[in-house]
């Protein structure tokens, strides 16, 4: 078992904190915080603009973050890594820019388990351009997304499959590798939402033998600062797309008559970027790789399996998770207690979980629920946190006299 609480200052500053909401945003280790704080004290300047020492050193760090992110994903072209604000902005960039190439009657496939960020942009685009949005459903019993539920929707009009690699509600891993291989054979673009996958699983697209057209994720979920998201896109696809925003640093030249855009990646990074957040991503990836993503995955699985086993033993508790646990997501309900009340009572015991629809209303509705309580384990959690969760769930029933 990993023993990493000491690496995260929030636990030292908040004795007794049982933080089980990393699916929303992860805590930050001293390795990241201290480096970025030191950077702001000693080095900070804007990038790509100055020839003085601080600007040059900041630019080197910023560019190193791009190279490290490409290496982290197992892709060959750092210039195909675009820094955005978060996963949501990355998806909207693709919907706005790539979406302009779609025509009336074209089809987009998404799954029922998508986060709103990977559902609403395609829904709106479909309404705007008279496209057809098709939904691939999971199996209600196993909570798995069968590959055939996606492939049976594919026609010669399918232009894009937008798919979460991992459900933020259920922890279900989608068949994204197989989807990418099938889509490539048929000339269909694929966007993979890795927001809930990247922080918890080792990934190398080159080793998997796939090269998705688009991959998106957020830094804040993998121990970097909030404010930085990632969009990877195939170089040839990004070069054909129009820029999402215009302004400084994405310009090659401007005249009264015409503007020429800068080459990748600058073409999609208008204005001063979130420099400190991008550098925090560099350090966060270093930190996670130093521990080992494979070790993090196994650690989370161990905790989630124990938590599911223990709370299932409590009468009236229902867990919504696939049989094959591959991460730390544990969503549950308690008969007679609304999830918001569950979260409120747990908070009184300093056990921090999330409750609601988790930005996945179509999925929650499909499962005939109105909301879930969700505990998410990460690398800094331990078996004591599992015990705290179990005790707090039992206390919920006592409070409601159930």
CORGIUR-V174612 format. One record per pair of residues at least 4 apart in sequence whose ideal C-beta (glycine too) atoms are under 6 Angstrom apart, sorted by the first residue. I is the first residue (numbers start at 1). J is the second residue. D is the distance in whole Angstrom. If there is no record, write none. Layout:
i = (I/I)
j = (J/J)
d = (D/D)
This chain:
i = (2/2/4/4/5/5/7/8/8/8/9/9/10/10/11/16/17/18/18/18/18/19/20/20/20/20/21/21/21/22/22/22/23/23/24/25/26/26/26/28/28/28/29/29/30/31/32/32/32/35/36/36/38/39/39/40/43/43/43/45/45/45/45/46/47/47/47/48/50/61/62/64/65/65/65/65/66/66/67/68/68/69/69/70/70/70/72/73/73/74/74/74/75/77/79/79/80/80/80/81/82/82/82/83/83/83/84/84/84/84/85/85/86/86/87/87/87/87/87/88/89/90/90/90/91/91/91/91/92/92/93/93/94/94/94/95/95/95/96/97/97/97/98/99/102/102/102/102/104/106/106/106/107/107/107/107/108/108/108/108/109/109/109/110/110/110/110/111/111/111/112/112/112/112/112/112/113/113/113/114/114/114/115/115/115/116/116/118/118/122/122/123/125/126/126/134/136/136/136/137/138/138/139/143/143/143/144/145/147/147/148/150/154/158/160/161/161/161/162/163/163/164/165/165/165/165/165/166/166/166/167/168/168/169/169/169/169/170/171/171/171/172/173/175/176/177/177/179/180/180/180/183/183/189/190/190/191/192/192/193/194/194/194/195/195/195/197/198/198/199/199/200/200/200/201/202/202/205/213/213/214/215/216/217/218/219/219/219/220/222/223/224/224/224/225/225/227/227/228/228/228/228/233/233/238/243/243/243/243/245/246/247/247/248/249/250/250/250/250/250/251/252/252/252/253/254/261/262/262/265/269/274/280/291/296/300/300/300/300/301/303/303/303/304/304/304/304/305/306/307/307/307/308/308/308/310/311/311/311/312/316/316/317/317/318/319/320/328/328/328/329/330/331/331/332/336/337/337/337/337/339/339/339/339/340/342/342/343/343/345/345/346/346/346/349/351/351/351/353/353/354/355/356/357/357/357/364/375/377/381/397)
j = (299/379/379/380/11/380/29/27/29/380/13/30/14/27/17/350/350/350/351/385/388/352/352/353/375/376/352/353/354/26/376/378/168/376/354/220/221/223/378/32/33/223/223/287/34/287/280/283/284/283/276/280/42/43/279/44/54/57/58/50/54/55/58/272/58/59/62/59/55/279/278/282/278/279/281/282/78/81/78/282/285/81/230/75/78/81/285/205/232/204/205/206/205/235/264/265/232/233/235/232/231/265/268/228/273/278/89/90/229/231/89/229/218/229/195/216/217/218/229/117/229/216/229/231/117/118/121/216/96/121/97/244/98/191/214/99/121/125/244/241/242/244/241/125/106/129/131/159/130/131/157/159/132/134/157/158/122/131/133/160/134/153/161/114/119/122/162/136/145/163/135/137/138/362/363/366/138/167/363/118/119/164/168/359/360/120/359/162/193/133/162/133/129/131/133/153/149/150/153/149/143/145/144/170/172/322/322/174/175/178/152/179/158/188/189/179/183/190/191/174/176/193/174/176/192/194/197/173/196/197/172/196/358/331/358/360/363/320/321/327/329/322/326/179/192/208/210/183/190/210/212/188/190/213/212/213/214/212/215/216/198/215/217/217/218/221/201/217/222/221/222/297/300/327/297/293/294/210/234/237/233/232/231/230/229/224/228/281/226/284/284/280/281/284/277/280/274/277/274/277/278/281/237/238/264/250/261/267/268/270/270/270/271/271/266/261/262/266/267/270/262/260/261/262/260/259/267/266/267/269/273/278/284/295/379/304/327/328/377/325/377/381/386/325/328/330/377/325/386/330/386/389/312/319/330/390/317/390/393/319/334/335/332/334/333/332/331/376/377/378/376/375/372/374/373/402/341/342/396/400/355/371/372/373/355/373/396/353/355/396/399/351/353/392/392/388/389/392/373/375/374/373/371/361/364/371/369/389/381/385/402)
d = (5/6/6/5/5/5/4/5/5/5/6/6/6/5/6/5/6/6/4/5/4/5/6/5/4/6/5/6/5/5/5/4/6/3/6/5/5/5/6/5/5/6/6/6/5/5/5/5/5/5/5/5/6/5/6/5/6/5/6/6/4/4/5/6/5/4/5/6/3/5/6/6/5/6/6/4/5/5/5/5/5/5/6/5/4/5/5/6/6/3/5/4/6/5/4/5/6/6/5/6/4/5/5/6/6/5/4/5/4/6/4/5/5/4/4/5/6/4/5/4/6/4/5/4/6/6/6/6/6/5/6/4/5/6/5/5/4/5/5/4/5/5/6/5/5/6/6/6/4/5/6/5/5/6/5/5/5/6/5/5/5/5/5/5/6/6/5/5/6/6/5/5/6/6/5/5/6/4/5/4/4/6/5/5/6/5/4/5/5/6/6/6/6/4/4/5/5/4/6/6/6/5/5/5/6/5/6/5/4/5/6/6/5/5/5/6/6/5/4/5/6/4/6/5/5/5/4/5/4/4/4/5/6/6/5/5/6/6/6/5/3/5/5/6/6/6/6/6/5/4/5/4/5/4/5/5/4/5/5/6/4/6/4/5/5/6/5/4/6/5/4/6/6/5/5/4/5/6/5/5/5/4/5/5/5/3/4/4/4/6/4/4/4/4/4/4/4/4/5/4/5/5/5/4/6/6/6/5/6/4/6/4/5/5/6/6/5/5/5/4/6/4/6/5/5/5/5/4/5/6/6/6/6/6/5/6/5/4/5/5/4/6/6/5/5/5/6/5/5/5/5/6/6/5/6/5/5/6/5/6/6/4/6/5/5/5/5/5/3/6/5/5/4/5/5/5/5/6/6/5/4/5/6/4/5/4/5/5/4/5/6/4/6/5/5/5/6/5/6/5/5/5/5/5/5/6/5/6/4/4/4)
